[in-house]
């Protein structure tokens, strides 16, 4: 969805985040295969982007020679969402919602762009949408095709931009009535932003006279407790708000009061979704020799149920592989689990039909939801990290708070063959303990930028380990 130049800047920024020490522009050019002038121009463009994201962002380039790694404080996902928000494809999608009466000349004038440039920049969008049966029209500006697919496309595109912290002016009006609806919906949806986005899209499509058609709502049970008192959007569109939000990965948590009731309903009524969950649990328990992978974990059951319900009602392949956009290295599709899920859908028999679109969606969703609950698959892939044994308890507590929740790390004792030692004492890097054979990584506990660089470094090292192990694993 990005232009070629934006993709090049994003790729370069990823590479910078993965470096462990400063390099000159000349050295970076040699590493990337670019000439120095091109490398410098791309770095200058990245620097301009970062300063648009944060006007106080420090300079990335020092005298156009050295790369200032202290300035790498913007997360890759945030930068990616910024670039996506700036893309012509995104601007086109916004215009179709906000100015559906515009024609090509008005769009060109708004973007200050030539017709040839517009067609070139929209080509990736057209190629992306063509397999989904959706086409781009310019007179007037609109998408043509299945309304369900179009709404899913809008929601997923804009959600990834908003989730990264980039705003989309005009898309989400702060109308008093809509804010009231958001307050009603928050109990059952993952976030106010997600609910606000879905409602805004529903209202915009309703005003343009684009109704939802052809959805089988029989799987949409139990009905949500909240029914909005509104004529601004049709009942099906209100239900659709729930569906697109239910497809967000893993938003259920233990303390949600509605979760037990939701799961309990499906258990009591032996719903289609529950039959699928039970069959999946039995299959995985046998396949991985683990007692009840699913049924002992309420949030996991809830997450599986909501994505099954949403997938059954929507019965469409999601425009984006939303489940693969996370930067967590452990989200790499390990063949064994992916193959197990594929085999499950090929061999399981139910009294109801699962279409190929539903199976595709659920295979991707189940992979992400189940991965953390199969430790025998992911334990060896985690990066083993220990804390410097000479640190004060305060420093250890700081590091523990920052790293204990990171899924791709395994915190071990320094005697348990760590692959990396984290320290807040720079002296240990200069004069390491001879009894410790792992490399040290220093983090300045008083610097937010240093913490940010540490996370970027650990993520890169974890991803490298996953790639290396995958190359050597035979399934």
C-alpha positions as CSV (number, residue, x, y, z in Angstrom):
1,X,0.0,0.0,0.0
2,X,3.0,2.3,0.2
3,X,4.7,4.1,-2.6
4,X,8.1,2.8,-3.7
5,X,9.9,5.7,-2.0
6,X,8.0,5.3,1.2
7,X,8.7,1.6,1.3
8,X,12.4,2.3,0.8
9,X,12.4,4.7,3.7
10,X,10.7,2.2,5.9
11,X,13.1,-0.5,5.0
12,X,16.0,1.8,5.7
13,X,14.6,2.7,9.1
14,X,14.1,-1.0,10.0
15,X,17.8,-1.5,9.1
16,X,18.8,1.4,11.3
17,X,16.8,0.1,14.2
18,X,18.6,-3.3,13.9
19,X,22.1,-1.8,14.1
20,X,23.9,-2.1,17.4
21,X,26.3,0.8,17.1
22,X,26.5,4.1,15.1
23,X,27.8,4.0,11.5
24,X,28.7,6.7,9.0
25,X,26.6,7.4,6.0
26,X,29.4,5.9,3.9
27,X,29.3,2.7,5.9
28,X,25.6,2.4,5.7
29,X,25.8,2.9,1.9
30,X,28.2,0.0,1.7
31,X,26.0,-2.2,3.8
32,X,22.8,-1.4,1.8
33,X,24.4,-1.5,-1.6
34,X,23.5,2.2,-2.2
35,X,25.8,4.9,-3.3
36,X,26.5,7.5,-0.7
37,X,24.4,10.2,-2.3
38,X,21.3,8.0,-2.4
39,X,21.8,6.8,1.2
40,X,22.2,10.4,2.4
41,X,19.0,11.5,0.6
42,X,17.0,8.6,2.1
43,X,18.3,9.4,5.5
44,X,17.3,13.0,5.1
45,X,13.8,12.0,4.0
46,X,13.5,9.7,7.1
47,X,14.7,12.5,9.3
48,X,12.0,14.8,7.8
49,X,9.4,12.1,8.4
50,X,10.4,11.7,12.1
51,X,10.2,15.4,12.7
52,X,6.7,15.4,11.2
53,X,5.8,12.7,13.7
54,X,7.4,14.7,16.5
55,X,8.5,18.3,16.0
56,X,10.9,18.0,18.9
57,X,12.6,14.9,17.5
58,X,16.4,15.2,17.5
59,X,18.3,15.2,14.3
60,X,19.0,11.8,12.8
61,X,22.0,13.0,10.9
62,X,25.0,14.7,12.4
63,X,26.8,17.0,9.9
64,X,25.4,14.8,7.1
65,X,28.1,12.3,8.0
66,X,27.2,10.3,11.2
67,X,24.0,8.6,12.1
68,X,22.7,9.7,15.5
69,X,21.4,6.5,17.1
70,X,20.3,8.5,20.1
71,X,17.5,9.8,17.8
72,X,16.0,6.4,17.0
73,X,13.2,6.7,19.5
74,X,10.2,6.2,17.1
75,X,9.0,2.7,17.0
76,X,9.0,1.0,13.6
77,X,5.3,0.3,13.8
78,X,4.6,4.0,14.5
79,X,6.7,5.1,11.6
80,X,5.0,2.5,9.3
81,X,1.5,3.8,10.4
82,X,2.7,7.4,9.6
83,X,3.8,6.5,6.1
84,X,0.6,4.6,5.5
85,X,-1.4,7.6,6.6
86,X,0.5,9.7,4.2
87,X,0.0,7.3,1.2
88,X,-2.0,8.3,-1.8
89,X,-3.9,5.0,-1.4
90,X,-5.0,6.0,2.1
91,X,-5.9,9.6,1.0
92,X,-8.1,8.1,-1.8
93,X,-9.9,5.8,0.7
94,X,-10.5,8.8,2.9
95,X,-11.9,10.9,0.1
96,X,-14.4,8.1,-0.9
97,X,-15.8,8.4,2.6
98,X,-15.6,12.1,3.2
99,X,-16.3,13.5,-0.3
100,X,-18.2,10.8,-2.2
101,X,-19.4,13.5,-4.6
102,X,-15.9,14.3,-5.9
103,X,-14.7,13.5,-9.4
104,X,-11.2,13.0,-10.6
105,X,-10.4,16.7,-11.2
106,X,-11.3,17.6,-7.6
107,X,-9.2,14.8,-6.2
108,X,-6.2,15.8,-8.4
109,X,-6.6,19.4,-7.3
110,X,-6.8,18.4,-3.6
111,X,-3.6,16.3,-3.8
112,X,-1.8,18.7,-6.2
113,X,-0.9,15.8,-8.4
114,X,-0.9,15.0,-12.1
115,X,-3.2,12.4,-13.6
116,X,-0.3,10.2,-14.5
117,X,1.1,10.3,-11.0
118,X,-2.3,9.5,-9.5
119,X,-2.8,6.4,-11.7
120,X,0.7,5.2,-10.9
121,X,0.2,5.5,-7.2
122,X,-3.2,3.9,-7.2
123,X,-2.0,0.9,-9.1
124,X,-0.9,-1.0,-6.0
125,X,-4.3,-0.4,-4.5
126,X,-6.0,-1.7,-7.6
127,X,-3.9,-4.8,-7.7
128,X,-4.5,-5.4,-4.0
129,X,-8.3,-5.1,-4.3
130,X,-8.7,-6.9,-7.6
131,X,-8.6,-10.5,-6.2
132,X,-11.2,-9.3,-3.6
133,X,-13.6,-8.3,-6.4
134,X,-13.3,-4.6,-5.6
135,X,-12.4,-2.0,-8.2
136,X,-11.4,1.7,-8.0
137,X,-13.5,4.3,-9.7
138,X,-12.7,8.0,-10.1
139,X,-15.8,9.5,-11.6
140,X,-17.0,9.9,-8.9
141,X,-14.3,8.6,-6.5
142,X,-15.5,5.4,-4.9
143,X,-14.9,1.7,-4.5
144,X,-17.2,-0.7,-6.4
145,X,-17.8,-4.2,-5.2
146,X,-19.1,-6.3,-2.3
147,X,-20.0,-3.9,0.5
148,X,-18.8,-6.3,3.2
149,X,-15.4,-6.5,1.7
150,X,-15.2,-2.7,1.2
151,X,-16.1,-2.1,4.9
152,X,-13.6,-4.7,6.0
153,X,-11.0,-3.0,3.9
154,X,-11.8,0.5,5.3
155,X,-11.7,-0.8,8.9
156,X,-8.5,-2.7,8.7
157,X,-6.6,0.0,6.7
158,X,-7.6,2.8,9.0
159,X,-7.3,0.7,12.2
160,X,-3.6,0.0,11.5
161,X,-3.0,3.7,11.0
162,X,-4.8,4.8,14.1
163,X,-3.3,2.1,16.2
164,X,0.1,3.4,15.4
165,X,-0.8,6.8,16.7
166,X,-1.3,8.6,13.4
167,X,-4.5,10.7,13.1
168,X,-6.9,10.8,10.2
169,X,-8.5,14.3,10.1
170,X,-12.2,14.2,9.5
171,X,-12.6,10.5,9.7
172,X,-13.7,10.3,13.3
173,X,-16.0,13.2,14.2
174,X,-16.3,14.0,17.9
175,X,-20.1,14.3,17.8
176,X,-21.8,14.2,21.2
177,X,-24.2,11.5,20.3
178,X,-21.4,9.3,18.9
179,X,-19.3,9.8,22.1
180,X,-22.3,8.5,24.1
181,X,-22.5,5.4,21.9
182,X,-18.8,4.8,22.4
183,X,-19.3,4.9,26.2
184,X,-22.0,2.2,25.8
185,X,-19.9,0.0,23.6
186,X,-16.6,0.1,25.4
187,X,-17.5,-2.7,27.8
188,X,-17.6,-5.2,24.9
189,X,-15.1,-3.8,22.4
190,X,-11.3,-3.7,22.6
191,X,-10.9,0.0,22.7
192,X,-12.7,3.3,22.3
193,X,-10.7,4.1,19.2
194,X,-11.7,0.8,17.6
195,X,-15.4,1.3,18.4
196,X,-15.3,5.0,17.3
197,X,-13.7,4.0,14.0
198,X,-16.2,1.3,13.3
199,X,-19.1,3.6,14.1
200,X,-17.8,6.4,11.9
201,X,-17.4,4.0,9.0
202,X,-20.9,2.7,9.5
203,X,-22.4,6.2,9.7
204,X,-20.5,7.3,6.6
205,X,-21.6,4.3,4.6
206,X,-25.2,4.7,5.8
207,X,-25.3,8.3,4.7
208,X,-24.1,7.3,1.2
209,X,-26.8,4.6,0.9
210,X,-24.5,1.5,1.0
211,X,-26.4,-1.1,2.9
212,X,-24.9,-4.4,4.1
213,X,-26.4,-7.4,2.3
214,X,-26.1,-11.2,2.2
215,X,-24.8,-11.8,5.8
216,X,-26.1,-14.8,7.7
217,X,-26.6,-13.6,11.3
218,X,-27.7,-16.9,12.7
219,X,-24.2,-17.4,14.3
220,X,-24.3,-14.0,15.9
221,X,-25.3,-15.2,19.4
222,X,-25.7,-14.2,22.1
223,X,-26.9,-10.8,21.2
224,X,-24.7,-8.0,22.7
225,X,-26.3,-6.3,25.7
226,X,-26.0,-2.9,24.1
227,X,-28.5,-1.8,21.5
228,X,-27.8,1.7,20.3
229,X,-30.8,4.1,20.3
230,X,-30.1,5.5,16.8
231,X,-31.5,5.7,13.4
232,X,-28.2,6.9,12.0
233,X,-27.1,3.3,11.2
234,X,-29.2,0.2,10.4
235,X,-29.3,-2.7,12.8
236,X,-27.1,-4.9,10.6
237,X,-24.5,-2.1,10.6
238,X,-24.6,-2.0,14.4
239,X,-24.0,-5.7,14.5
240,X,-21.2,-5.2,12.0
241,X,-19.4,-2.9,14.5
242,X,-19.1,-5.8,16.8
243,X,-17.9,-8.2,14.2
244,X,-15.0,-6.1,12.9
245,X,-13.9,-5.5,16.5
246,X,-14.2,-9.1,17.5
247,X,-11.6,-9.9,14.8
248,X,-9.0,-7.8,16.7
249,X,-6.5,-10.3,18.1
250,X,-6.7,-11.3,21.7
251,X,-8.6,-8.4,23.3
252,X,-10.3,-10.6,26.0
253,X,-8.8,-10.6,29.4
254,X,-9.5,-12.4,32.6
255,X,-11.3,-9.6,34.4
256,X,-13.9,-9.0,31.7
257,X,-17.2,-9.5,33.4
258,X,-19.0,-10.3,30.2
259,X,-16.5,-13.0,29.1
260,X,-17.8,-15.8,31.4
261,X,-21.4,-15.2,30.4
262,X,-20.4,-15.2,26.7
263,X,-18.5,-18.5,26.9
264,X,-21.2,-20.0,29.2
265,X,-23.9,-19.2,26.6
266,X,-22.1,-21.1,23.9
267,X,-21.4,-24.0,26.2
268,X,-25.0,-24.4,27.3
269,X,-26.4,-24.1,23.8
270,X,-23.7,-26.2,22.2
271,X,-23.4,-23.6,19.5
272,X,-21.6,-24.2,16.2
273,X,-18.7,-22.1,17.5
274,X,-18.5,-24.1,20.7
275,X,-18.5,-27.4,18.8
276,X,-15.6,-26.1,16.8
277,X,-13.7,-25.1,19.9
278,X,-14.2,-28.5,21.6
279,X,-13.1,-30.3,18.4
280,X,-10.0,-28.1,18.2
281,X,-9.1,-28.7,21.8
282,X,-9.3,-32.5,21.4
283,X,-7.3,-32.4,18.2
284,X,-4.5,-30.2,19.5
285,X,-4.3,-32.1,22.8
286,X,-3.7,-35.4,20.9
287,X,-1.4,-33.8,18.3
288,X,0.9,-32.0,20.9
289,X,0.4,-34.5,23.8
290,X,-0.8,-31.7,26.1
291,X,-3.8,-32.0,28.3
292,X,-6.6,-29.6,27.2
293,X,-4.8,-26.9,25.3
294,X,-7.9,-24.7,25.2
295,X,-10.6,-25.6,27.8
296,X,-8.6,-24.6,30.9
297,X,-8.1,-21.0,29.7
298,X,-11.2,-18.8,29.8
299,X,-9.7,-15.8,27.8
300,X,-8.5,-18.2,25.1
301,X,-11.9,-19.8,24.8
302,X,-13.5,-16.4,24.6
303,X,-11.1,-15.2,21.9
304,X,-11.6,-18.4,19.8
305,X,-15.3,-18.1,20.1
306,X,-15.6,-14.4,19.0
307,X,-13.3,-14.9,16.0
308,X,-15.3,-18.0,15.0
309,X,-18.6,-16.1,15.3
310,X,-17.2,-13.2,13.4
311,X,-15.7,-15.4,10.7
312,X,-18.9,-17.4,10.2
313,X,-21.1,-14.3,9.9
314,X,-18.7,-12.4,7.6
315,X,-17.8,-15.4,5.5
316,X,-15.2,-13.4,3.7
317,X,-11.5,-13.6,3.6
318,X,-10.1,-10.5,5.4
319,X,-8.5,-8.0,3.0
320,X,-5.4,-7.8,5.1
321,X,-3.8,-10.7,7.0
322,X,-4.3,-8.8,10.2
323,X,-2.9,-11.6,12.2
324,X,0.5,-11.3,10.5
325,X,1.1,-7.6,11.1
326,X,2.6,-7.8,14.6
327,X,6.3,-7.3,14.8
328,X,6.7,-10.0,17.5
329,X,9.3,-12.5,16.2
330,X,7.3,-15.4,17.6
331,X,4.5,-14.6,15.2
332,X,6.6,-16.2,12.5
333,X,4.4,-19.1,11.1
334,X,6.2,-22.1,12.5
335,X,5.3,-24.9,10.1
336,X,4.3,-27.5,12.7
337,X,1.4,-25.5,14.2
338,X,0.4,-24.1,10.8
339,X,0.3,-27.6,9.4
340,X,-1.6,-28.9,12.3
341,X,-4.3,-26.3,11.9
342,X,-4.5,-26.9,8.1
343,X,-4.9,-30.7,8.8
344,X,-7.6,-30.0,11.5
345,X,-9.8,-28.1,9.0
346,X,-9.2,-30.8,6.3
347,X,-10.1,-33.7,8.5
348,X,-12.7,-32.4,11.1
349,X,-16.3,-33.2,10.4
350,X,-19.2,-31.1,11.6
351,X,-23.0,-30.9,11.0
352,X,-22.4,-27.5,9.5
353,X,-20.3,-26.2,6.6
354,X,-17.2,-24.1,6.9
355,X,-16.5,-22.3,3.7
356,X,-12.9,-21.9,2.4
357,X,-13.0,-18.2,3.4
358,X,-13.9,-19.0,7.0
359,X,-11.2,-21.7,7.1
360,X,-8.6,-19.3,5.8
361,X,-9.5,-16.6,8.4
362,X,-9.7,-19.1,11.3
363,X,-6.4,-20.8,10.4
364,X,-4.6,-17.4,10.7
365,X,-6.5,-16.3,13.8
366,X,-6.1,-19.6,15.6
367,X,-2.4,-19.6,14.9
368,X,-1.9,-16.3,16.7
369,X,-4.2,-17.2,19.6
370,X,-2.9,-20.7,20.2
371,X,0.8,-20.0,19.8
372,X,1.5,-18.8,23.4
373,X,-0.3,-21.8,24.9
374,X,1.9,-24.4,23.3
375,X,5.2,-23.9,25.2
376,X,6.9,-26.9,23.6
377,X,6.7,-25.1,20.3
378,X,8.0,-21.7,21.3
379,X,10.2,-22.2,24.4
380,X,13.3,-23.1,22.4
381,X,12.8,-20.1,20.1
382,X,12.8,-17.5,22.8
383,X,15.9,-15.4,23.3
384,X,17.5,-16.4,26.7
385,X,18.3,-13.2,28.5
386,X,19.8,-12.8,32.0
387,X,20.4,-9.7,34.2
388,X,23.9,-8.8,35.3
389,X,24.3,-10.5,38.7
390,X,26.2,-7.5,40.1
391,X,23.2,-5.1,39.7
392,X,21.3,-3.6,42.6
393,X,17.8,-4.9,43.4
394,X,16.4,-1.6,42.1
395,X,18.0,-2.1,38.7
396,X,16.8,-5.7,38.6
397,X,13.3,-4.7,39.4
398,X,13.4,-2.0,36.6
399,X,14.6,-4.6,34.1
400,X,12.0,-7.1,35.2
401,X,9.1,-4.7,34.9
402,X,10.3,-3.8,31.4
403,X,11.1,-7.3,30.0
404,X,9.0,-9.9,31.9
405,X,6.0,-9.4,29.6
406,X,8.0,-9.6,26.3
407,X,6.8,-12.8,24.7
408,X,9.9,-13.5,22.6
409,X,12.3,-13.4,25.6
410,X,13.0,-16.0,28.2
411,X,14.4,-14.5,31.4
412,X,16.9,-16.9,32.9
413,X,19.6,-16.8,35.6
414,X,23.1,-15.9,34.5
415,X,24.2,-19.6,35.2
416,X,21.5,-21.0,32.8
417,X,23.5,-20.4,29.6
418,X,22.0,-17.0,28.6
419,X,22.5,-15.7,25.1
420,X,22.7,-12.1,26.4
421,X,23.4,-10.3,29.7
422,X,21.5,-7.0,30.3
423,X,23.3,-4.5,32.5
424,X,22.7,-0.9,33.7
425,X,26.4,-0.7,34.8
426,X,28.6,0.4,31.9
427,X,31.7,-0.7,33.7
428,X,30.6,-4.3,33.2
429,X,30.7,-3.8,29.5
430,X,34.2,-2.5,29.6
431,X,35.4,-5.0,32.3
432,X,33.0,-8.0,32.0
433,X,32.9,-10.7,34.7
434,X,35.2,-13.5,33.5
435,X,32.8,-16.1,34.9
436,X,30.1,-14.9,32.4
437,X,30.6,-16.0,28.8
438,X,27.6,-14.3,27.2
439,X,27.9,-10.8,25.6
440,X,26.7,-7.8,27.6
441,X,24.2,-5.2,26.5
442,X,24.2,-1.9,28.3
443,X,21.0,0.2,28.9
444,X,21.0,3.6,30.5
445,X,18.2,3.3,33.1
446,X,17.7,7.1,33.1
447,X,17.2,7.4,29.4
448,X,13.9,6.6,27.7
449,X,15.7,6.5,24.3
450,X,18.1,3.9,25.7
451,X,15.2,1.7,26.8
452,X,13.7,2.1,23.4
453,X,16.9,1.1,21.6
454,X,17.2,-1.9,23.9
455,X,13.8,-3.2,23.0
456,X,14.6,-2.7,19.3
457,X,17.8,-4.6,19.7
458,X,16.2,-7.5,21.6
459,X,13.5,-7.7,19.0
460,X,16.1,-7.9,16.2
461,X,18.1,-10.5,18.0
462,X,15.0,-12.6,18.7
463,X,13.9,-12.4,15.1
464,X,17.4,-13.5,14.0
465,X,17.3,-16.5,16.3
466,X,13.9,-17.5,15.0
467,X,15.1,-17.3,11.4
468,X,18.2,-19.3,12.2
469,X,16.3,-22.0,14.1
470,X,13.7,-22.3,11.4
471,X,16.3,-22.9,8.8
472,X,17.6,-25.8,10.8
473,X,14.3,-27.4,12.0
474,X,12.9,-30.3,10.0
475,X,9.2,-31.0,10.5
